[in-house]
Amino acid sequence: MDNPAECTSIRDRVDELILITGAEGCGKSFLVWQLCHPLFDRKGEIELLYADALSANLQFDVLHKILLRKLDIIDLRSQFAILEDWCRQNGEDHTIAGIQPFLYPALDVKHAPPREYSPQEIEVIYDKLAQIAQRLLSGVQCVVIENYEYFDDNSRTLLKRLIRLCIAAGQRVILTAVQDPNFTADAVDHIALDKLTPEQSDALIRQLIPNISSLAVNLLHQISDGNPRFLVELIRQIRNCYDVQNDLITDHIINEMRNNGMIPDSLENLMLAHYEQLGDMEKQLLKQTAIFGRPFIYDEMRDLFGDLWETHYQEMVLELQRQGLFSTIGFLPTPVFAYVNTIFPESIYRTILLSEKKKLHLVIADYFEKKHSENETKHVAFIAYHYICAGDRKKMIPWCKEAANLYLRLGAYEQCRFFLHKIIENSPYENETCAAALLIADSHLRQANNADAETILTRYKYLKDLVGESHDRFISLYVRWLNNTADFAGIRDFVLQYLSTVADNEIRSQVHIDYIEALVFNNAVDEVESEALPLYRTLSAKHKTAALNKLSGVLAQFYVNQGEYKQALDYYHQKLKYAEKLDDAFSQRIANAGIGIVYARQGRKTLAYRYYQKAIEIAERIGDRNGYAKALMDLGTLHRNAAEHTKALDCYLKCLSIAQHIGNRILESIVTYNIGELHNFLRDFVNARDYVQRSLSISQKIADHTGVSFCYDALGDICFEEHKLDEAEEIYRKNLELQTRIQDHEGIAHTIGNLGNIAKHRDDIDKARELYRKQLELVSEIGDIESMGKARFNLAMLHIDQNNPVAALEDLEQALILFKQCESAYLTELSEEQIQAVREMLR
């Protein structure tokens, strides 16, 4: 477009589609920039939806791009709940209905063939998707769609609808394509661009290079294929190398420049051509920064590569910054520089000879290794990376171990496994590769990727019959795998058989503690106390701080389960003391979160909030994404119990997003369950059932039997609230079978109480009383004080319904004593209110 006035006229229009067509390199992107430039000046929001050759293989690519930018949805299949929540919050509940099974047929009815949609149904679904996309883009003034033909078929179908909605909403839409896609929009301003003809190329070249032969002109047109942008870059290269005002440029000069690599044969090589035109010092500077591999500061580069960074390179960096190669991204307090375009350093890196690369990588690794201190972690992965690139196996393996262990502690499991696989690929020693493989299994167990862990453990199962460090490590991991899969009977048999074969005292204590933790999950009260308390005394006498740190947390959780909150607090504070002594921030986070949980159970919201915030701050400081997500979930539960439902949901959704991102399936299942419980509390039974069903699906996939039991309980509660008593009873009895099988004594007692509630609602008072008393008997056996109080409270409510205030008062007073004993403020207050009401009845 040569006429500036015409360009101004077009860019000032709204409520229409501006369609720019033409072959690649005709200047479509440049014209888009011209049309959008005034919006940049006014800081208007522009949304660019760009496709390349790879996009054609990505179904609904344009939808995923919009969801990633607007809702931070990385994987729609696993994060569909985020989109559903956004739709609910923005009045699009009806719009989202039916979308998930259409996009992901495998998520529809189990074992059924994919549903076939009629053309009319498909039209409706695409309209819904377009409506959601437009609502997400509603704050945007201009939507730019580049390379329309590269988008996949689904995206192009969706875009046609989206464009109509955006225009109707008063948004400007600019679309570029090679050919006219024949849209049926009411207002289309079509700008057709073409490659330069030989005559147009001749005119452009001669304007910028006055003395050039006709053969040279023809050759430049042939090289650029009439691409205006490429041709201008070729001319710029020639003008940089020759005095075009006083010299004659011939085809021989052009060919010589091509042979010497001074003129690129493709648009992609323009950056390297620019690099080749720089002086030796500038090239060396760019090599060093490219191979450094991250933003840099002057001092580090000087220490690494010499005094030129003091005497010459600083001024060069500023000049390259003026040329647009570098940008300043921060101050520490000196400037921190980074490449503007990440393709440029990658291109430079590929030009460096392998021997020179290895030498530079070794220089960088050695420098940071010397700077590294024992308690410092920030350079560990960086050092390992450069030794990997240098191919120095001797140095690489110990640093990969350091980096893997660091990322394991931080919950960055993918990065952890990257370095472990490097050990497996490069170590000639079987004991090192075996240790790395077992650590990979460890990372999978932490994410509840139980199937992946099982694959590795099955491969190394022969270790259980050997002796040595690998044997001990295998026994520990196998017990954890049994624990993860809730095979408590299997744990007991396995530990009794193999605990004595573990030679390493630390690992043996760890296995013993894992066994005790399984007993805690199984509510085996007598066994926990007979195993854990003597072990705690033994470890204390031997000053085994690390083992005490772990065991104190297990005992704290045990007493939380029993409703004995004073003891739970004591042990969590013990854990905090041990964690601080070990300088173990990870365990400090666990202890602070545990203390917060106990205070929350006691109804002491301010204290709970304070400790949750401490846990979050620690997780943020050490990069513990897993712990950060768990603390968010606990904070969400605190808000839920305080009737701050919006805050609760916000915390839960943030936790869910992180859990899905890091692949922690157990945490994902728990927080999804909590979201369902929150919706149930709000009497939104549709969403409650949906989230609990999702949690159930995850728990079943990872063989988390306890999680499955919790979900059954919640589904029964939802049916109960909906007065579907037969369905509720069927689910409760199914859960009772599971709880009996996995020996979940606390869960059995709870379910019997639920069945008592059903009997009560059916006016079967004798049955209800029998079940409540059985519940009381069971929770008394396992010593769960809070549940004993709840059972007494249930019996009291039954007496009130039977107009027996005397018996009700007796049970309420017993309940009050129990709730005060476990310092449960909310239940204490509730009991006092009921006691007051009953006493009023007796007057």
Residue pairs with C-beta under 8 A, 6 or more apart in sequence:
1 7
1 31
1 34
1 191
1 193
7 31
7 34
7 35
10 18
10 35
10 189
10 191
11 34
11 35
11 36
11 38
13 172
13 189
14 170
14 171
14 172
15 167
15 170
15 172
15 187
16 167
16 172
16 173
16 185
16 187
16 188
16 189
17 163
17 167
17 173
17 174
17 175
17 183
17 185
17 187
17 188
17 189
18 35
18 172
18 173
18 174
18 175
18 189
18 191
19 175
19 177
19 180
19 181
19 183
19 188
19 189
19 190
19 191
20 28
20 31
20 32
20 174
20 175
20 176
20 177
20 191
20 193
21 28
21 176
21 177
21 178
21 179
21 180
21 190
21 191
21 192
21 193
22 28
22 178
22 192
22 193
22 194
22 195
23 178
23 194
23 195
24 178
24 227
25 195
25 224
25 225
25 226
25 227
25 228
25 229
25 230
25 267
26 193
26 194
26 195
26 227
26 228
27 193
27 228
27 229
28 146
28 176
28 193
29 146
29 176
30 229
31 191
31 193
32 144
32 146
32 174
32 176
35 174
36 46
36 142
36 144
36 174
39 45
39 46
39 141
39 142
40 46
44 141
44 142
45 139
45 140
45 141
45 142
46 140
46 141
46 142
46 143
46 144
47 66
47 69
47 137
47 140
47 142
47 143
47 144
48 144
48 146
49 62
49 65
49 66
49 143
49 144
49 145
49 146
49 159
50 146
50 147
51 61
51 62
51 146
51 147
51 148
51 150
51 151
51 155
52 147
52 150
53 150
55 61
55 147
55 150
55 151
55 152
55 155
56 150
56 151
56 152
57 152
58 64
58 152
59 152
59 154
59 155
60 103
60 129
60 152
60 154
60 155
60 158
61 151
61 152
61 155
62 133
62 145
62 151
62 155
62 158
62 159
62 162
63 76
63 129
63 133
63 154
63 155
63 158
64 73
64 76
66 133
66 136
66 137
67 73
67 76
67 83
67 136
68 74
70 136
70 137
71 82
71 83
71 86
71 136
72 82
72 657
73 79
73 82
73 83
74 660
74 661
75 660
76 83
76 103
77 103
77 104
77 107
78 660
79 656
79 657
79 660
80 100
81 653
81 656
81 672
81 675
81 691
81 694
82 653
82 656
82 657
83 96
83 132
84 96
84 690
85 649
85 653
86 92
86 136
87 93
87 95
87 96
87 132
88 96
88 687
90 135
92 131
92 132
92 135
95 128
95 131
95 132
96 128
96 132
98 125
98 128
99 125
99 128
99 129
99 132
100 107
101 107
101 108
101 115
102 117
102 125
105 114
105 115
106 114
108 114
108 115
109 115
117 125
126 157
126 158
126 161
127 161
129 158
129 161
130 158
130 161
130 162
130 164
130 165
131 165
133 158
133 162
133 165
134 162
134 165
134 166
134 169
137 143
137 166
137 171
138 169
140 171
141 171
141 172
142 171
142 172
142 173
142 174
143 162
143 163
143 166
143 171
143 172
143 173
143 174
144 173
144 174
144 175
145 159
145 163
145 173
145 174
145 175
145 176
146 176
147 176
147 177
148 156
148 159
148 175
148 176
148 177
148 181
149 177
149 178
149 179
149 181
151 159
156 181
160 183
163 173
163 175
163 183
163 185
164 185
166 173
167 173
167 185
167 186
167 187
175 181
180 190
180 192
195 225
195 226
195 227
195 228
196 204
196 221
196 226
196 227
196 228
196 231
197 226
198 218
198 221
198 226
200 226
201 217
201 220
201 221
201 224
201 226
201 231
202 217
202 221
204 228
204 231
204 232
204 235
205 212
205 217
205 220
205 221
205 231
205 235
206 212
206 217
208 235
208 239
208 244
209 235
209 238
209 239
209 244
209 249
210 244
210 245
211 244
211 245
211 246
211 247
211 248
211 249
212 244
212 248
212 249
212 250
213 248
213 249
213 250
213 251
215 250
215 251
216 249
216 250
216 251
216 253
216 254
218 251
219 251
219 254
219 255
220 231
220 234
220 235
220 254
221 231
223 230
223 234
223 254
223 258
223 263
223 265
224 230
224 231
224 234
227 267
229 267
230 267
230 270
233 267
233 270
233 273
234 263
237 257
237 262
237 263
237 273
237 277
238 244
238 249
238 253
238 254
238 257
238 263
240 277
241 257
241 262
241 277
242 249
242 253
254 263
257 263
258 265
261 272
261 273
261 276
262 273
262 276
262 277
263 273
264 270
264 272
264 273
271 341
271 343
271 344
271 347
272 347
272 348
272 351
275 283
275 286
275 344
275 347
275 348
275 351
278 286
281 308
281 312
281 313
281 316
282 316
282 320
284 308
285 313
285 316
285 317
285 320
286 320
286 325
286 345
286 348
287 348
287 352
287 356
287 360
288 301
288 304
288 305
288 360
289 296
289 301
289 337
289 339
289 345
290 339
290 344
290 345
290 346
290 348
290 349
290 352
291 349
291 352
291 357
291 360
291 361
291 364
292 301
292 304
292 364
293 345
293 385
293 386
294 338
294 382
295 329
295 330
295 336
295 337
295 338
296 336
296 337
296 338
297 332
297 334
297 335
297 336
297 337
298 309
298 310
298 313
298 314
298 317
298 334
298 335
299 334
301 309
301 313
302 309
302 310
303 367
304 363
304 364
304 367
305 363
317 326
317 337
320 326
321 327
321 328
321 337
324 340
325 339
325 340
325 341
325 344
326 337
326 338
326 339
326 340
327 337
327 338
327 339
327 340
328 335
328 336
328 337
329 336
329 337
329 338
330 336
339 345
349 357
352 360
357 389
357 390
358 389
358 390
358 391
361 386
361 387
361 389
361 390
362 386
362 387
362 390
362 392
364 386
365 383
365 386
365 387
365 390
365 392
365 395
365 399
368 379
368 382
368 383
368 386
369 383
369 395
369 399
371 379
372 379
372 380
372 383
375 583
377 406
380 399
380 402
380 403
380 406
381 403
381 406
381 407
381 415
381 419
383 399
384 396
384 399
384 400
384 402
384 403
384 419
384 422
387 395
387 396
387 399
387 400
388 396
388 400
388 422
390 396
393 426
393 427
396 422
396 426
397 423
397 426
397 427
397 432
400 419
400 420
400 422
400 423
401 419
401 423
401 436
403 415
403 416
403 419
404 416
404 417
404 419
404 420
404 423
404 436
404 439
405 416
405 439
407 413
407 415
407 416
407 419
408 416
408 439
408 442
408 443
408 446
409 586
409 622
409 624
410 622
410 623
410 624
410 625
411 446
411 623
411 624
411 625
411 626
411 627
411 662
411 664
412 623
412 625
412 662
413 443
413 444
413 446
413 447
413 662
413 663
414 663
416 439
416 443
417 440
417 443
420 436
420 437
420 439
420 440
420 443
421 436
421 440
423 432
423 433
423 436
424 433
424 436
424 437
427 433
427 436
431 469
431 470
434 460
434 463
434 470
435 469
435 470
435 473
437 456
437 459
437 460
438 456
438 460
438 470
438 473
438 474
438 477
440 456
441 452
441 453
441 456
441 457
441 477
441 481
442 477
442 480
444 450
444 452
444 453
444 456
445 453
445 477
445 480
445 481
445 484
446 626
446 664
447 662
447 663
447 664
447 665
447 666
448 484
448 664
448 665
448 666
448 702
448 704
449 663
449 665
449 702
450 481
450 484
450 485
450 702
450 703
451 702
453 477
453 481
453 484
454 481
457 474
457 477
457 478
457 481
460 470
460 474
461 474
463 470
463 471
463 473
463 474
464 471
464 474
464 475
464 478
464 498
467 501
467 503
468 503
469 504
471 501
471 502
471 503
472 502
472 503
472 504
472 507
472 508
473 507
475 498
475 499
475 501
475 502
475 507
475 511
476 502
476 507
476 510
476 511
476 514
478 494
479 491
479 494
479 495
479 511
479 514
479 515
479 518
480 514
482 488
482 490
482 491
482 494
482 518
483 491
483 514
483 517
483 518
483 521
484 666
484 702
484 703
484 704
485 703
485 704
485 705
486 521
486 703
486 704
486 705
486 706
486 742
488 518
488 519
488 521
488 522
488 742
488 743
489 743
491 514
491 515
491 518
492 515
492 518
495 511
495 512
495 515
499 508
499 511
499 512
499 515
502 508
502 511
506 544
506 546
506 547
509 535
509 539
509 544
509 547
510 547
510 550
512 531
512 535
513 535
513 547
513 550
513 551
513 554
515 531
516 528
516 531
516 532
516 535
516 551
516 554
517 554
517 557
519 527
519 528
519 531
519 532
520 528
520 554
520 557
520 558
520 561
521 706
522 742
522 743
522 744
522 745
523 561
523 743
523 744
523 745
523 746
523 747
523 782
523 784
524 743
524 745
525 562
525 745
525 781
525 782
525 783
528 558
532 551
532 554
532 555
532 558
535 551
536 548
536 551
536 552
536 555
539 547
539 548
539 551
540 548
545 578
545 581
545 582
546 578
546 582
548 574
548 578
549 575
549 578
549 579
549 582
549 584
549 587
552 571
552 572
552 574
552 575
552 578
553 571
553 572
553 575
553 587
553 590
553 591
553 594
555 567
555 571
556 568
556 569
556 570
556 571
556 572
556 574
556 575
556 594
556 598
557 568
557 594
559 565
559 567
559 568
559 571
560 568
560 594
560 597
560 598
560 601
561 746
561 784
562 782
562 783
562 784
562 785
563 784
563 785
563 786
563 787
563 788
563 789
563 818
563 822
563 824
564 783
564 785
564 822
565 598
565 601
565 602
565 822
565 823
565 824
566 823
568 594
568 598
569 595
569 598
572 591
572 594
572 595
572 598
573 591
573 595
575 587
575 590
575 591
575 594
576 588
576 591
576 592
576 595
578 584
578 587
579 585
579 586
579 587
579 588
579 590
579 591
580 588
585 618
585 621
585 622
585 624
586 622
586 624
586 627
588 618
589 615
589 618
589 619
589 622
589 624
589 627
589 631
590 615
590 627
592 611
592 612
592 614
592 615
592 618
593 611
593 612
593 615
593 627
593 630
593 631
593 634
595 611
596 607
596 608
596 609
596 610
596 611
596 612
596 614
596 615
596 631
596 634
596 638
597 608
597 634
599 605
599 607
599 608
599 611
600 608
600 634
600 637
600 638
600 641
601 786
601 822
601 824
602 822
602 823
602 824
602 825
603 824
603 825
603 826
603 828
603 829
604 825
605 638
605 642
608 638
609 635
609 638
612 631
612 634
612 635
612 638
613 635
615 627
615 630
615 631
615 634
616 628
616 631
616 632
616 635
618 624
618 627
619 625
619 627
619 628
619 631
620 628
625 658
625 661
625 662
626 662
626 664
626 667
628 658
629 654
629 655
629 658
629 659
629 662
629 664
629 667
629 671
630 655
630 667
632 651
632 652
632 654
632 655
632 658
633 651
633 652
633 655
633 667
633 670
633 671
633 674
635 651
636 647
636 648
636 649
636 650
636 651
636 652
636 655
636 671
636 674
637 648
637 674
639 645
639 647
639 648
639 651
640 648
640 674
640 677
640 678
640 681
641 826
645 678
645 681
645 682
648 678
649 675
649 678
652 671
652 674
652 675
652 678
653 675
655 667
655 671
656 668
656 671
656 672
656 675
659 665
659 667
659 668
659 671
660 668
665 698
665 701
665 702
666 702
666 704
666 707
668 698
669 695
669 698
669 699
669 702
669 704
669 707
670 695
670 707
672 691
672 692
672 694
672 695
672 698
673 691
673 692
673 695
673 707
673 710
673 711
673 714
675 691
676 687
676 688
676 689
676 690
676 691
676 692
676 694
676 695
676 714
677 688
677 692
677 714
678 688
679 685
679 687
679 688
679 691
680 688
680 692
680 714
680 717
680 718
680 721
683 721
685 718
685 721
685 722
688 714
688 718
689 715
689 718
692 711
692 714
692 715
692 718
693 711
693 715
695 707
695 710
695 711
696 707
696 708
696 711
696 712
696 715
698 704
698 707
699 705
699 707
699 708
699 710
699 711
700 708
705 738
705 741
705 742
706 742
706 744
706 747
708 738
709 735
709 738
709 739
709 742
709 744
709 747
712 731
712 732
712 734
712 735
712 738
713 732
713 735
713 747
713 750
713 751
713 754
715 731
716 728
716 729
716 731
716 732
716 735
716 754
717 728
717 754
719 725
719 727
719 728
719 731
720 728
720 754
720 757
720 758
720 761
723 761
725 758
725 761
725 762
728 754
728 758
729 755
729 758
732 751
732 754
732 755
732 758
733 755
735 747
735 751
736 748
736 751
736 752
736 755
738 744
739 747
739 748
739 751
740 748
745 778
745 781
745 782
746 779
746 782
746 784
746 787
748 778
749 775
749 778
749 779
749 782
749 784
749 787
749 791
750 775
750 787
752 771
752 774
752 775
752 778
753 771
753 772
753 775
753 790
753 791
753 794
755 771
756 767
756 768
756 769
756 770
756 771
756 772
756 775
756 794
757 768
757 794
759 765
759 767
759 768
759 771
760 768
760 798
760 801
765 798
765 801
765 802
768 798
769 795
769 798
772 791
772 794
772 795
772 798
773 795
775 787
775 791
775 794
776 788
776 791
776 792
776 795
779 787
779 788
779 791
780 788
785 818
785 821
785 822
786 818
786 819
786 822
786 824
786 827
788 818
789 814
789 815
789 816
789 818
789 819
789 822
789 824
789 827
789 831
790 815
790 827
792 811
792 812
792 814
792 815
792 818
793 811
793 812
793 815
793 827
793 830
793 831
793 834
795 811
796 807
796 808
796 809
796 811
796 812
796 815
796 834
796 838
797 808
797 834
799 805
799 807
799 808
799 811
800 808
800 838
805 838
805 841
805 842
806 842
808 838
809 835
809 838
809 839
809 842
812 831
812 834
812 835
812 838
813 835
815 827
815 831
816 828
816 831
816 832
816 835
819 827
819 828
819 831
820 828
